[in-house]
């Protein structure tokens, strides 16, 4: 009986922690195109690109000089 009382709060706490990990971000390019990402994009790679996954699951690579802003989604 004690295990049942302990498992539910542990599962709920785990869900809250996992929900807090994602931070949707808006990446705006110089030409005005905006991408909404699931998580903050990787910073500039060695070859000069930003790489991120948009909300539809598509992987996007953009040259760093084309990126105007990277802001958390409001």
C-alpha positions as a LaTeX table, in Angstrom:
\begin{tabular}{lrrr}
\hline
Residue & $x$ (\AA) & $y$ (\AA) & $z$ (\AA) \\
\hline
Unk1 & 0.00 & 0.00 & 0.00 \\
Unk2 & 2.85 & 2.42 & 0.75 \\
Unk3 & 4.32 & 1.87 & $-2.72$ \\
Unk4 & 1.10 & 3.03 & $-4.39$ \\
Unk5 & 1.14 & 6.23 & $-2.38$ \\
Unk6 & 4.74 & 6.86 & $-3.43$ \\
Unk7 & 4.52 & 6.00 & $-7.16$ \\
Unk8 & 1.87 & 8.55 & $-8.20$ \\
Unk9 & 3.73 & 11.61 & $-6.83$ \\
Unk10 & 6.98 & 10.32 & $-8.37$ \\
Unk11 & 5.37 & 9.92 & $-11.81$ \\
Unk12 & 3.78 & 13.37 & $-11.59$ \\
Unk13 & 7.10 & 14.95 & $-10.59$ \\
Unk14 & 8.81 & 13.24 & $-13.52$ \\
Unk15 & 6.24 & 14.63 & $-15.95$ \\
Unk16 & 6.70 & 18.14 & $-14.59$ \\
Unk17 & 10.48 & 17.89 & $-14.96$ \\
Unk18 & 10.25 & 16.64 & $-18.55$ \\
Unk19 & 7.79 & 19.37 & $-19.48$ \\
Unk20 & 10.13 & 22.03 & $-18.14$ \\
Unk21 & 13.02 & 20.82 & $-20.31$ \\
Unk22 & 11.66 & 22.01 & $-23.63$ \\
Unk23 & 11.86 & 25.69 & $-24.38$ \\
Unk24 & 10.15 & 26.66 & $-27.65$ \\
Unk25 & 12.18 & 29.29 & $-29.47$ \\
Unk26 & 11.53 & 31.58 & $-32.43$ \\
Unk27 & 14.39 & 31.86 & $-34.93$ \\
Unk28 & 13.99 & 34.87 & $-37.23$ \\
Unk29 & 16.06 & 35.15 & $-40.41$ \\
Unk30 & 17.27 & 38.33 & $-42.07$ \\
Unk31 & 14.59 & 37.96 & $-44.77$ \\
Unk32 & 11.78 & 37.82 & $-42.16$ \\
Unk33 & 11.20 & 34.06 & $-42.23$ \\
Unk34 & 10.42 & 32.70 & $-38.77$ \\
Unk35 & 10.85 & 29.17 & $-37.50$ \\
Unk36 & 9.35 & 27.95 & $-34.23$ \\
Unk37 & 11.57 & 25.28 & $-32.70$ \\
Unk38 & 10.86 & 22.59 & $-30.12$ \\
Unk39 & 14.02 & 23.44 & $-28.17$ \\
Unk40 & 16.67 & 26.13 & $-28.26$ \\
Unk41 & 18.80 & 25.67 & $-31.40$ \\
Unk42 & 22.35 & 24.46 & $-31.24$ \\
Unk43 & 24.69 & 27.40 & $-31.36$ \\
Unk44 & 26.78 & 28.01 & $-34.40$ \\
Unk45 & 28.55 & 24.85 & $-35.57$ \\
Unk46 & 32.15 & 24.66 & $-36.76$ \\
Unk47 & 31.03 & 25.13 & $-40.35$ \\
Unk48 & 29.06 & 28.31 & $-39.53$ \\
Unk49 & 25.49 & 26.98 & $-39.39$ \\
Unk50 & 22.69 & 26.95 & $-36.84$ \\
Unk51 & 20.92 & 23.60 & $-36.67$ \\
Unk52 & 17.50 & 23.03 & $-35.11$ \\
Unk53 & 14.30 & 21.03 & $-35.39$ \\
Unk54 & 11.09 & 22.93 & $-36.11$ \\
Unk55 & 7.76 & 22.05 & $-34.49$ \\
Unk56 & 6.84 & 19.73 & $-37.37$ \\
Unk57 & 9.99 & 17.66 & $-36.75$ \\
Unk58 & 11.93 & 18.86 & $-39.78$ \\
Unk59 & 15.67 & 19.47 & $-39.26$ \\
Unk60 & 16.70 & 22.94 & $-40.44$ \\
Unk61 & 20.25 & 24.19 & $-41.10$ \\
Unk62 & 20.72 & 27.91 & $-41.63$ \\
Unk63 & 23.91 & 29.89 & $-42.18$ \\
Unk64 & 24.70 & 31.92 & $-39.08$ \\
Unk65 & 24.89 & 35.19 & $-41.02$ \\
Unk66 & 21.26 & 34.69 & $-42.18$ \\
Unk67 & 19.94 & 34.56 & $-38.58$ \\
Unk68 & 18.64 & 37.88 & $-37.24$ \\
Unk69 & 17.35 & 36.82 & $-33.79$ \\
Unk70 & 16.88 & 33.77 & $-31.59$ \\
Unk71 & 14.31 & 34.45 & $-28.86$ \\
Unk72 & 12.22 & 32.33 & $-26.47$ \\
Unk73 & 8.63 & 32.02 & $-27.67$ \\
Unk74 & 6.25 & 34.18 & $-25.66$ \\
\hline
\end{tabular}
